[in-house]
């Protein structure tokens, strides 16, 4: 069942709603390339980047943060015209359209900000839900890092580099 939500820019008051599921996802160690023991302050600094980065939240009708995404340039200088984004959905809201809505919203933001494309540097190959979602939103696998991710069970799996063009507008 799809959930009704509002996607908006995040503010500091949203962090208490983001941190519990961000901590859970990162600690699980099977989808995100952050240290599994990341502290709250480290996570806040990485997830809430200063401009030109931006963070958004998907909020349910009751004000609960269902998911969040951050958008920023993938590289500095001559590579700043390609966006990068990261997404996290509260596991309690999984399968209800939050990730898809966040993905579409962030693609629109990136396009409006003048990015020419979006690149994901490290999609864990065994994260089939994410890979399927990104493919359905027009991303292609453009590279693979063999055994680039170490799962908690000891296996090494590939990291995928995924890309999607956004248009021809140049960033200012």
PAZAPA-4460 file (N, C-alpha, C; in steps of 0.05 Angstrom, whole numbers, plus 32768, in hexadecimal, padded with zeros to 4 digits):
% residues 172
    n_x    n_y    n_z   ca_x   ca_y   ca_z    c_x    c_y    c_z   seq   type   mol
   8011   7FE8   8000   8000   8000   8000   8012   8019   8000     1      X     A
   800D   802B   7FED   801C   8044   7FEC   8014   8056   8003     2      X     A
   8027   8065   800D   8022   8076   8024   8021   8093   801B     3      X     A
   800E   80A3   8026   800D   80BF   8020   8024   80CD   802E     4      X     A
   8032   80DF   801F   8049   80EC   802B   804E   8107   801E     5      X     A
   805D   8117   802B   8066   8131   8021   8085   812F   8021     6      X     A
   8091   8137   800B   80AE   8138   8009   80B6   8156   800A     7      X     A
   80C8   815C   801C   80D0   8178   8020   80ED   8179   8028     8      X     A
   80F8   8192   8027   8113   8195   8032   8114   818E   804F     9      X     A
   812A   8181   8057   812D   817A   8073   8138   8192   8083    10      X     A
   8132   8193   809C   813D   81A7   80AE   8148   8198   80C6    11      X     A
   8156   81A7   80D8   8163   819A   80EF   814E   818C   8101    12      X     A
   8136   8195   8101   8121   8188   8111   8119   816C   8107    13      X     A
   8121   8166   80EE   811B   814B   80E3   812F   8136   80EB    14      X     A
   8147   813E   80F4   815B   812B   80FA   8152   8115   810E    15      X     A
   8144   811C   8124   813B   8107   8137   8129   80F2   8129    16      X     A
   811C   80F9   8114   810C   80E5   8105   811C   80D5   80F1    17      X     A
   8133   80E0   80E8   8144   80D2   80D5   8157   80BF   80E3    18      X     A
   8163   80C8   80F8   8179   80B9   8105   8171   809C   810D    19      X     A
   815A   8096   8118   8155   807A   8120   8156   8066   8109    20      X     A
   8149   806D   80F2   814A   805A   80DC   8165   805B   80CD    21      X     A
   8172   8072   80CC   818C   8074   80C0   81A0   8062   80CF    22      X     A
   819F   8064   80EA   81B0   8054   80FB   81AB   8036   80F6    23      X     A
   8192   802E   80F4   818A   8012   80F0   8194   8008   80D5    24      X     A
   8191   8018   80C0   8199   8010   80A5   81B7   800D   80A4    25      X     A
   81C5   8021   80AE   81E3   8020   80AD   81EE   8009   80BE    26      X     A
   81E3   8005   80D5   81ED   7FF0   80E7   81E8   7FD4   80DB    27      X     A
   81D3   7FD1   80CB   81CE   7FB7   80BE   81E5   7FAF   80AC    28      X     A
   81F1   7FC3   809F   8209   7FBE   808F   8205   7FB0   8075    29      X     A
   81ED   7FB0   806A   81E9   7FA1   8051   81E2   7FB2   8039    30      X     A
   81DE   7FCD   803E   81D7   7FDE   8027   81E5   7FF8   8026    31      X     A
   81F2   8001   803B   81FD   801C   803B   821B   801B   8042    32      X     A
   822B   802C   8034   8248   802B   8036   8253   803C   804D    33      X     A
   8244   8041   8061   824E   8050   8079   8258   803C   808E    34      X     A
   826A   8045   80A0   8272   8034   80B6   8259   802B   80C6    35      X     A
   8258   8012   80CD   8240   8007   80DB   823C   8014   80F6    36      X     A
   8252   801E   8102   8251   802A   811D   8251   8049   811B    37      X     A
   8248   8055   8105   8248   8072   8102   8239   807F   811A    38      X     A
   8245   8094   8124   8238   80A2   813A   8222   80B5   8130    39      X     A
   8211   80BD   8141   81FC   80CF   8139   8207   80E9   812D    40      X     A
   821B   80F4   813A   8226   810D   8130   8233   810A   8114    41      X     A
   8242   80F4   8111   824E   80EE   80F6   8238   80EB   80E1    42      X     A
   8224   80DC   80E8   820E   80D7   80D5   8200   80F1   80CE    43      X     A
   81FA   8102   80E2   81ED   811C   80DD   81FE   812D   80CA    44      X     A
   8218   812E   80CE   8229   813E   80BC   8229   8133   80A0    45      X     A
   8229   8118   809D   8229   810C   8082   820E   810E   8074    46      X     A
   81F8   810C   8084   81DE   810B   8078   81D2   8127   8073    47      X     A
   81DB   813B   8081   81D0   8156   807F   81E6   8168   8075    48      X     A
   81EE   8165   805B   8205   8174   8051   81FE   8192   804D    49      X     A
   8212   81A3   804F   820D   81BF   804A   8209   81C4   802C    50      X     A
   81FE   81DB   8024   81FB   81E1   8007   8216   81DF   7FF9    51      X     A
   8216   81D5   7FE0   81FE   81D1   7FCF   81EF   81B7   7FD5    52      X     A
   81F8   81A7   7FE8   81E9   818F   7FF0   81CE   8197   7FFC    53      X     A
   81BC   8184   7FFA   81A2   8188   8006   8197   816D   800F    54      X     A
   8186   816D   8023   817A   8156   802E   815C   815A   802E    55      X     A
   814D   8145   8027   8130   8146   8027   8125   812F   8038    56      X     A
   810D   8132   8041   80FF   811D   8050   80E4   8118   8043    57      X     A
   80DC   80FE   8045   80C0   80F7   803F   80B2   80F3   8059    58      X     A
   809D   8102   805D   808F   8104   8076   8072   80FA   8072    59      X     A
   806A   80E8   8084   804E   80DD   8083   803A   80F2   808D    60      X     A
   8021   80EC   808B   800C   80FE   8093   800D   8106   80B0    61      X     A
   8018   80F4   80C1   801B   80F9   80DD   8035   8107   80E5    62      X     A
   8045   810E   80D1   805E   811C   80D6   8076   810A   80D9    63      X     A
   8072   80F0   80D8   8088   80DD   80DB   809A   80DD   80C3    64      X     A
   80B4   80DE   80C7   80C7   80DD   80B1   80C8   80C0   80A7    65      X     A
   80C0   80BB   808E   80BF   80A1   8083   80D9   809A   8074    66      X     A
   80E7   80AE   806B   80FF   80AA   805B   810D   80C5   8057    67      X     A
   8125   80C3   804D   8135   80DB   8048   8148   80D6   8031    68      X     A
   8151   80EC   8025   8165   80EB   8010   8176   8103   8011    69      X     A
   818F   8100   8008   81A1   8117   8005   81AA   8119   7FE9    70      X     A
   81AE   8131   7FDF   81B6   8137   7FC4   81CE   814A   7FC6    71      X     A
   81E3   8145   7FB6   81FA   8156   7FB5   820A   8150   7F9C    72      X     A
   821D   8161   7F95   822E   815B   7F7E   823E   8142   7F83    73      X     A
   8240   8131   7F6E   824F   8119   7F71   826D   811E   7F75    74      X     A
   8277   8133   7F68   8293   813B   7F6A   8294   8159   7F6B    75      X     A
   82AB   8164   7F71   82AF   8181   7F71   82B8   818B   7F56    76      X     A
   82B9   81A5   7F53   82C4   81B1   7F3B   82B8   81A7   7F22    77      X     A
   82C9   819D   7F0F   82BF   8195   7EF5   82AC   817E   7EF5    78      X     A
   82A9   8170   7F0C   8296   815A   7F0E   827D   8161   7F1C    79      X     A
   8279   817B   7F23   8263   8183   7F34   8248   8184   7F25    80      X     A
   8248   8180   7F0B   822F   8180   7EFB   8221   8165   7EFC    81      X     A
   822D   8151   7F09   8220   8137   7F0D   8219   8135   7F2B    82      X     A
   8200   812F   7F30   81F6   812C   7F4B   81FB   8111   7F56    83      X     A
   81FA   810F   7F71   81FB   80F6   7F7F   81E5   80F8   7F94    84      X     A
   81D9   80E1   7F9B   81C4   80E1   7FAF   81C6   80C8   7FBF    85      X     A
   81BC   80C9   7FD7   81B9   80B2   7FE9   819D   80B2   7FF4    86      X     A
   8193   809A   7FF9   8177   8097   8001   8175   8083   8018    87      X     A
   8164   8089   802B   815E   8076   8041   8140   8078   8046    88      X     A
   8134   8061   8048   8117   805F   804F   8115   804F   8069    89      X     A
   8105   8059   807B   8100   804B   8094   80F6   802F   808D    90      X     A
   8103   801A   8097   80FA   7FFF   8091   80DC   7FFB   8097    91      X     A
   80D1   8009   80AA   80B4   8007   80B0   80A3   8011   8099    92      X     A
   80AE   8022   8087   80A0   802D   8071   80A7   8020   8056    93      X     A
   80B8   800B   8057   80C2   7FFE   803E   80AA   7FF2   802F    94      X     A
   80AD   7FF4   8014   8099   7FE8   8003   8080   7FF9   7FFF    95      X     A
   8080   8011   8008   8069   8022   8007   806C   803B   7FF5    96      X     A
   8081   803A   7FE4   8084   804F   7FD0   8095   8066   7FD9    97      X     A
   80A1   8065   7FF1   80B0   807B   7FFC   80CA   807F   7FEC    98      X     A
   80D8   8069   7FE7   80F1   806A   7FD8   80ED   8075   7FBB    99      X     A
   80D9   806B   7FAE   80D3   8074   7F93   80CC   8092   7F93   100      X     A
   80BB   809A   7FA6   80B4   80B7   7FA7   80CC   80C8   7FAD   101      X     A
   80DD   80C0   7FBF   80F6   80CF   7FC5   8108   80CF   7FAC   102      X     A
   810B   80B9   7F9F   811C   80B7   7F87   8112   80CB   7F71   103      X     A
   80F8   80CA   7F6B   80ED   80DC   7F57   80F0   80F9   7F5F   104      X     A
   80EC   80FF   7F79   80EE   811A   7F83   810B   8125   7F80   105      X     A
   811E   8114   7F88   813A   811C   7F87   8144   811F   7F6A   106      X     A
   813A   810E   7F58   8141   8112   7F3C   8136   812D   7F32   107      X     A
   811E   8135   7F3A   8113   814F   7F32   8123   8166   7F3E   108      X     A
   812B   8163   7F57   813C   8178   7F64   8156   817B   7F55   109      X     A
   8163   8164   7F4F   817D   8165   7F42   817A   8172   7F26   110      X     A
   8166   816B   7F18   8161   8178   7EFE   815C   8196   7F01   111      X     A
   814C   819E   7F15   8147   81BA   7F19   8160   81C9   7F22   112      X     A
   8172   81BB   7F2F   818B   81C8   7F38   81A0   81C9   7F21   113      X     A
   8199   81BE   7F0A   81AB   81C0   7EF3   81BF   81AA   7EEF   114      X     A
   81BC   8194   7EFF   81CE   817D   7EFB   81C8   8170   7EE0   115      X     A
   81DD   8166   7ED3   81D9   8158   7EBA   81D5   813B   7EBC   116      X     A
   81DB   812F   7ED3   81D7   8113   7ED8   81D9   810D   7EF5   117      X     A
   81D2   80F4   7EFC   81D4   80EB   7F18   81E3   80D0   7F18   118      X     A
   81F6   80CE   7F2B   8206   80B6   7F2D   8204   80AB   7F49   119      X     A
   8200   8091   7F4C   8202   8084   7F65   821C   8074   7F65   120      X     A
   822E   807A   7F77   8249   806E   7F77   824A   8052   7F83   121      X     A
   8237   804B   7F94   823A   8032   7FA3   8220   8026   7FAA   122      X     A
   8213   8019   7F97   81FA   800B   7F9C   8201   7FED   7FA0   123      X     A
   81FC   7FE3   7FB8   8203   7FC7   7FBE   81F3   7FB5   7FAC   124      X     A
   8201   7FA3   7F9E   81F4   7F93   7F89   81DE   7F80   7F95   125      X     A
   81E1   7F78   7FAE   81CD   7F67   7FBA   81B4   7F77   7FC5   126      X     A
   81B5   7F91   7FC3   819E   7FA2   7FCB   818B   7FA3   7FB3   127      X     A
   817E   7F8D   7FAD   816E   7F8A   7F95   8157   7F9D   7F94   128      X     A
   814B   7FA5   7FAA   8135   7FB8   7FAA   813F   7FD3   7FA0   129      X     A
   8156   7FDC   7FA9   8161   7FF6   7FA0   8169   7FF4   7F83   130      X     A
   8177   7FDF   7F7B   8180   7FDC   7F5F   8167   7FDD   7F4D   131      X     A
   8152   7FCF   7F54   813A   7FCF   7F44   812C   7FEA   7F43   132      X     A
   812C   7FF7   7F5A   8120   8012   7F5A   812F   8025   7F48   133      X     A
   814A   8025   7F4B   8159   8038   7F3B   8157   8032   7F1D   134      X     A
   8157   8018   7F16   8153   8011   7EFA   8138   801B   7EF0   135      X     A
   8123   8018   7F00   8109   8021   7EF8   8107   803F   7EF5   136      X     A
   8119   804E   7F02   811A   806B   7F00   812E   8075   7EEB   137      X     A
   8138   8062   7EDB   8148   806A   7EC4   8166   8068   7EC8   138      X     A
   816F   805D   7EDE   818C   805A   7EE3   8196   8040   7ED5   139      X     A
   81AF   8041   7ECC   81BC   802A   7EC1   81D6   8024   7ED1   140      X     A
   81DD   800B   7ED2   81F6   8004   7EDE   820C   800B   7ECA   141      X     A
   821E   801D   7ED1   8234   8025   7EBF   824F   801B   7EC9   142      X     A
   824F   800E   7EE0   8268   8003   7EEB   8263   7FF0   7F02   143      X     A
   8276   7FE0   7F07   8274   7FCC   7F1D   828F   7FCA   7F2A   144      X     A
   828F   7FCB   7F45   82A7   7FC7   7F55   82A5   7FAB   7F60   145      X     A
   82B4   7F98   7F55   82B3   7F7D   7F5E   82BA   7F7A   7F7B   146      X     A
   82A9   7F6D   7F8A   82AC   7F69   7FA7   82B2   7F82   7FB6   147      X     A
   82A5   7F98   7FAE   82AA   7FB2   7FBA   829C   7FB7   7FD4   148      X     A
   828B   7FA4   7FDD   827C   7FA8   7FF6   827E   7F8E   8006   149      X     A
   8284   7F92   8020   8287   7F7C   8033   826E   7F7A   8044   150      X     A
   825E   7F65   8040   8246   7F61   8050   824C   7F57   806C   151      X     A
   823B   7F5B   807F   823F   7F52   809A   8243   7F33   809C   152      X     A
   8237   7F24   8089   823A   7F07   808B   8255   7EFD   807F   153      X     A
   8266   7F10   8078   8281   7F09   806E   8284   7F08   8050   154      X     A
   826D   7F08   8041   826F   7F08   8024   8278   7F23   8019   155      X     A
   8285   7F22   8003   828C   7F3A   7FF3   827A   7F3A   7FDA   156      X     A
   826C   7F51   7FD6   825B   7F53   7FBF   8262   7F6C   7FAF   157      X     A
   8259   7F6E   7F97   825F   7F84   7F86   8251   7F9E   7F8E   158      X     A
   825E   7FB4   7F88   8252   7FCE   7F8A   824C   7FD7   7F6D   159      X     A
   8235   7FE2   7F69   822D   7FEC   7F4E   822F   800A   7F4D   160      X     A
   8239   8014   7F37   8238   8031   7F31   8221   8034   7F1D   161      X     A
   820D   8045   7F25   81F6   8049   7F14   81F4   8066   7F0C   162      X     A
   81EA   806B   7EF4   81E9   8086   7EE9   81CF   808A   7ED9   163      X     A
   81C7   80A3   7ED9   81B0   80AB   7EC9   81B4   80C8   7EC0   164      X     A
   81B1   80CE   7EA6   81B2   80EA   7E9D   8199   80F9   7EA6   165      X     A
   819C   8113   7EAA   8186   8123   7EB2   817E   8139   7E9E   166      X     A
   818F   813E   7E8B   8189   8154   7E78   81A2   8163   7E71   167      X     A
   819F   8179   7E65   81B6   8188   7E5B   81BB   81A2   7E69   168      X     A
   81AD   81A8   7E7E   81B1   81C1   7E8D   81CC   81C0   7E9C   169      X     A
   81DB   81D4   7E9A   81F4   81D6   7EA9   81EF   81E2   7EC4   170      X     A
   81FE   81D9   7ED8   81FD   81E6   7EF2   820A   8201   7EF0   171      X     A
   8200   8215   7EFE   820C   8230   7EFE   8228   822F   7F09   172      X     A
***
